[in-house]
Amino acid sequence: MEIDDLSELLDFVGQLADRGGKHWRNIAETRRKLDSNPAYVLGLKINLPTDPTRSPQHNLPVPDFDETGFFGRQQQLTRIKRAIKGAYPVVSVLGEGGIGKTSIALKAAYDLLDEPGIGFDAFVWVSAKATVLTPNEIQRISGAIKDSLGLFTKAAAELGVPDAGADPVEEVLSYLANFKVLLILDNLETVLDQRLRNFLLELPLGSKVIITSRIGLGIENPVSLEPLSEDDGMRLLRAVAGIRGAGVLKQMSNDIIRAYVQKMGGHPAYIKWFVAGVQAGRRPEELVSDNALLLDFCMSNVYGYLSTDAQDVLRCMQVLPGARNQAELAFLNDFTASRIQAALLELITTNFVQMRSQSTSASEIVDTTYQLTDFGKQYLDKRHPVSSKDRSELVRRHQRLHSVGADLRAESSASPYSPETVDVRGTGDFNVARLLRDALLAANRGDSDEGLSNCREAQTLAPTYHEAWRVEAHIQVIRSDYGAARAAYERAHELAPGSPTLNYFYGSFLLDEGDDPARGLEFLQSAARFGAPNAVVMPPLAWALLRVEDYHSALEVTMHALETASPYQPELAPAVTTALRAAVYWATTDRDRGDLEGSLHAVEAGKDVAKAAPVELLMEESRDRIMQLALAASDLSNASDENFVVRKAREFQAELQERVRTVEPSWLDRRIGVVKNIVSDKYYGFLTYGNRDYFYHLRDLVEPAEWEYISEGTPVAFNPNRSHPKGHRAEWVRWLG
């Protein structure tokens, strides 16, 4: 029955009796007798005609929720039934003692039994339950099954095997191979061993198993039960109190009942034990303040199965309560990633630890945390208290972790766009961020293998933390393994697509080492859109636009940055240089294809940037580019027949030269020439300016590394030295290609 069945039926027959007049007289009389003396039903003899049953044979027990009816947990009930009807051979119902595992398994079995064409020949129930809870003690069940051998012997007997002999497992497997059987094994935590695991792995096709246990096996499809909701807990308490005649509870207000349910954490066994205790004469407040008996019943048979590592993690959770991810727990217990994962995997199959997923931000990937259940903490504190020595050590490690985390946060806040700092989202990142900082330090001292090893550990501990992959990408760049770097950046971006710092780093990589300026531009634009400061993102963004030959946009974004910047932002100097370079390229390209007006617009855009930029931002190459734009304006005035173009070109030329004079008057002595020839093996060549040639050597270049870019016909800026002993010589030569 469902919990509302009785009340709904009584309401329905009440309406029939009230409206029926001369009809429904038996209904009306039965209702009157129930109201005056409910015990009269015990003397009734009921003979109802029934159809021949075609349901599978079964030995299902009377449900332990018969007195109240089953209610709540419809989602888990549906999932169990769907799993049994699906491809899963083994389905487990997991939870702490008294949480309702047996009830929901039995409800699922009865529901499946009633479904036409369910496909099973028999439903077989075997329980290994060893104790029962009373208001005053935990009583052992006489003749309870003590091991898996006893379990299979009982199962064989229920299946009708006359004599299971020395190996009941083979007999049960044989029976399950010949008949489709739904075998329900209840309270397995008392008989867990390898024999049981082997049996479940060898389960014949067609037959299936439901198990209920406080500990998972790791080879099944698990359904974990949580406590009842507050409202369902109140309904259960009211229903049990009403049925058992606990008058004290029936008279309590909803607020008081709600407070008791909250203290009991919505635990069904706790609620029923509480009502039974009140019924037996104990005070309600006494029962909720001293629940040691209930804790032993609910949590026994679990702690002893745990490994030493799992018990260590539980001690850590006792001392430092609250939700923590595996990275934090690894540091606090001094465990490696693989070791903490093994311990947590063991614990989440028990009723001690609950696992939760929570979002790291409004739009990013979820992080998984672990913490003690309320019952688990109460049981551990009462039965396994932590020693003062262990408690002090755990508190010390916790303080050390937060001290390291504070330092890492300070570093990140001071230089968020430095590849050498780690973006820390919250306290859960402290341990992983520490590993990543160590990885960066190792790579910088030349040990990139150690750095990558730390990254792997960080990725295992925090697979959803984008910085674990971003730092790996940075180290791969140091190693010149650009393919691996790109793969790591891709993984990081999947995890945090909205991070301005990550978009900046990835875009910069694609622009330079990745040799994919078009895609790099996309990421840099995203970085700007997500809030990266102009001073940081504009230099590579302008460079990316130049690389994809979008010269107009390169000038436009730089001009916008200058107009919105504080009076002096030295970080924008590279963007200004790039913008002036873009203006030169744009002017030259349009002039060469005969678009003189377009070339004039380019010169004007470059002139506007030069005038908008503070003097401090116009570095040496910027000045040379302004001189180059002035030359382009001069060429336009000589090449055009249109008065407007000639007039504007001369006007722009004068403004550009004046801007150079304002910045550095001596720079007007610089000349813009072209390379005439190169003697590569001797590292010298000649430049041409006007009607005169100038000798230059590799040593005369501002940037000797630019020698490989210099070719015949490329423009260069230089200082003419006409008094050199060997003739006219070019000095301080800058490649302007």
Order of alpha helices (4+ residues) and beta strands (2+ residues): alpha-alpha-beta-alpha-beta-alpha-beta-beta-beta-alpha-alpha-beta-alpha-beta-beta-alpha-alpha-alpha-alpha-alpha-alpha-alpha-alpha-alpha-beta-beta-alpha-alpha-alpha-alpha-alpha-alpha-alpha-alpha-alpha-alpha-alpha-alpha-alpha-alpha-beta-beta-beta-beta-beta
